[in-house]
Amino acid sequence: MTVIENKYERKIRYENANTAAEEKIISGLIEKKDDLIKKTEKRIDVEFFDQIRIFKGNNDELYTVFDKMYKACEFYDKKFAAIVTQELREVSWCEGKKKTDIKNVIRIMVHQNNSDCKYRDIPFFSNKKRLNEIMLKELSELLDDSKCSYKEFKGGKMDVIFSPRAAAYFVHEILGHPLELDLISTNKSIYKEKNIDEKIMPEYINVSECPEDTRQIGMIYGDYDDEGKDLINTDIIKGGVLVSPITYKRCSEMKRETLNRMHNFILRPNESGCSLDRIIARSSNAIVIDDVLYGYYNLAMGDFMLYCGKSRRVKNGEVVSYHFGVRINEKILELKNIIKEIGNDYNATLGFCSKQNQIITVGMGAPSMVLSDINVTGGSENVI
């Protein structure tokens, strides 16, 4: 397969500063242009956001949260700025098909007296309420001098330990979606119908679609899917073997097309495994992912990407640094070789899932999980 990639970036800036010199903030540093008197007012290209469909509805919400952040900085006699970067990657391959991946990152920055710039990189995603909460929370830490000594994280190869909460998202997004029948039957998944009854994961991986077991997380699906099929708990992967794709149909509203979707997709705990704390205590070099902001898999490249929130670097069982915004990238077909351990703990939760512009509520659950020797890059690091 021949893959051709075209990459380019677009940037927009938000600034609301009363300063005698224009300040340009790049990569967390301030470059001051001498002898240039210019007052910079806030500006943001709303049409740009409409084009890339980051926000649906009222784009003024972006103004609102940035204005709140500016006012908070002003209270502490500090200045605030933000840069939103959009990276577009257009991929073409031999069948003549094209796919455009869009990656968006907000860099929020706090600085005082034209020096001592602190920043955080936050992956940009469509849940506006959640995104705003994260930005305001991260800003509060930037304003706390005792917590804002973050620097860029160079990353590298290391083990990745997912907390049960983070593992549940990973299982839904990276294991679940490629196993939906409509994607398999239309060659939009890396898995094919011939992979049914084949071993695709380690023998200790058992994954099920469990629409009957959602009362404890506050969801009741009823007895039937949206095409009248009986809803019963179904094994998807058993002992590492793919026994069935996801066949249940759902739609966001009755006038929409029904699609193969998950109801409550879970990875079962390993009864002989360990708790998250025990896994961390035994780790010599790993990063612990406490929260995943969003992720996706790329059919053209056959890989997946996860953008993570809070995480911790562990060496010899001890936490040595805290991180935010790291990225995890690996080939999906390598999962059968790199899933190193499954814990005996478990967490179940509700979330939202979007497919073909249909957003539905889903359940997800998983124990702790360890992936070995994964490429971890980006984000910021605060060394203890």
Phi, psi and omega in degrees: 000125178266125181242129177242128182243136171239124181240140171205159185237150171229141182231144169230156185233148170240125175219142175216076187235139174254090186222153182280347180229141177292135179245130178244120186254116181229129177054036175082001180246155180253126174252120183261129177265112183291152174060024178241114181258115182206128176267121182263123178259161181294141177206144178206139186272094182295322180300325178301317180291326176298320183296318183266003170056041176286312181250138173252134179100226190276107180291348179298341179299328179292317173304314187300310184290323177294322178295321177299318182292320178299315182295324178296318178294321180299323179299324180267014180059041177231162182255153183233142172210161178214145173236128175256120182250130175246121175251123179250133178235112179263123184245128175241141176225180200298333180285000179086004181276157179229147177220136178246119175265136179241124177242129183235134181225135172257127171256114175261139188226141177234133179213160184217133177056039177058027179206182175053055181278130176241145183211162171224141172260125184238119176302140186264125180220172196275350177281094189299316183298313180296317179299315180297319178299318181294316181297317180292322179294317180293324178298320181299326178285325176297326180284343176269105186303334182285349184240000192253021179274049180277147174226170182293138181264122182283331176077197182148191179275130178196167174289147176243124178252118177267130168295162178306321179297313180291323180296325179298319177294316179303314182297316179296309190282318189262326175270321188287305186302318179295347181260010176284132190301319182294329177286323178294314185289341179252018178059034176255013176233155175288342177267148181240166179300331179293343179282347177298135185075010174257155177280118181242354182218167174301158186295341180270010177264119177230114185239137183224152169262115191236072180292344180278347189247052184240001182298324183291342177252013171083030181223135176234118183270344184090194187263348187224153172278187188280005170239014174087009180279139179302131177268113177225157177296134187225132174286132177257309173237127181230120183060030180085355183262133176285109183261337180197140169284175177277116188249347181293147183251140177218158172214155183284333175205158192296335181279354181268160178292138175281140182231156173291117185222160175276149171256301181212091188263120187228148168260124184282144181295159174263110186300333179264009181275191184241166174283167179301316181299321180290321178298317180297317183298333181268359188272133179268326180204103184205165171239131182263119181265113180272335185207138175251127180280311174194168180197173179198165171240148186250111182297318184298318183265344180072023182236173176232157178225133174239132173256120191253153176270243181290137176208167184224137175269133183237132173228126181052041175082359182245140176285124183248344179198157176247147187225160174212135173083018178291155180243140179241128184225132179198161175285135183296319183293348177277352184301326181294342180258340188249350174287108191268326187201145174239132183278175178257003176270179184196143175220134177241144182206171174256151176208184179243145182227135179244133176212124183050045177064019173251116181259125181228163176271136180226154170261151178208149181201151181192159168271184172298153182215144178237127172251137186261139171054059183257150177280114180243126184221168168071186181077190183239158187226136175238105183281132180286000000 
